[in-house]
């Protein structure tokens, strides 16, 4: 235990970053990809093309999230960014989906 009180062992911090980057990154990217696909379809793009474009962009976004998870100094920012980003994207995607289904 260090003098800072609640500091974790460095190996635990690395493990937490890896898990946050992989699992949290997947949740965020999946949510944003769904939102993007629904939004593109709502804007008039063919549904299949919208899904393919969103999935191609998801690979780039996932890479960015993984790099951010390793580069970020504070773990609480990762928890907040990944958790908040996932919930925000899921919420907005549900609103867009409902708007598409009702035809507005």
N, C-alpha and C positions, 0 to 999 in steps of 0.2 A: 504494500500500500504506500502510496506516495504522500508527500506533505500536502498535496492539494485536496485531500479528502476523498472525493468520489471518483478519482481517476481510475480508468481501467488499464489492464495490462495491454501492452501494444498489440499482442497477438489477438486479443479479443476485439480491439478496435478494427484491426484489419479484417477479421472474420465478419464483423458487423457491416463494414463497408461493402464487402463482397456480397453478402446476403442482401443488403439494401440495394446495391447496384443491380443485381440479377433479378431478384424477386420484385422489389419496388419499381425498378426500371421497366420490367415487363408489364406490371399493372398500369403504370403511367402511359407507356407506349400503346398498350392495347386500348386504353380508354381514348387516347388522342386519335388513334387510327379509326376507331369506331366513329368518333365525332367527325373526323375529316371525311370519311366515306359517306356518312349520312348527309353532311353539309354539301358535298359535291353533287350527290344525287338530287338534293333539294334545289340546287342551282341549275339543274337541267342536264347534267352529264349522265350518260348511260350508267346504270347501276353497276354493271360489271367493270366498266372502265374506272369508275370512281373507287371501287374496292381495290383494283389492281394498283392504281396510282397511290392510294393511301398506304397499301402494304409496302410498296417500294420506298416511300418516304419513311415508313416505320423503321426500316433497317438503319437509316441514317440517324434518326432520332434516338434509337436504342443505343447506338454507338456513342452519341453525345452524352446520354444519361450515364452510361458506364464510365466514360472518362470523367464526368463531373463527380461521380461517386468516389472515385479514387483521388481526385484533385482537391475536393472540398476539405477544408481544415476542421470544420465543426460538424459533428455528427447530428446535432439537433437541426441544423439547416437541411441535411439530407432527409431526416424524418419529416420535417415540415414541408419541404419542397415536393418530395415524392408522394407523401400522403395527401397533402392539400391539392397537388396537381391531379392526382388520380380521382379524388372525389369531385373536384371541379369539372373535370372532363366528363366523368360519368353523368353528373347532373345536367350539364349542357347537352350531352348527347341524347339523354332521355327527352329533353325539351324539343330538340330538333326532330327526333324520331316521332314524337307525338304530333308535332306540326305537320310532318310529312303524311302520317297516317290519316289525319283529319282533313288534309288537303288545303291547309292555310299557309 
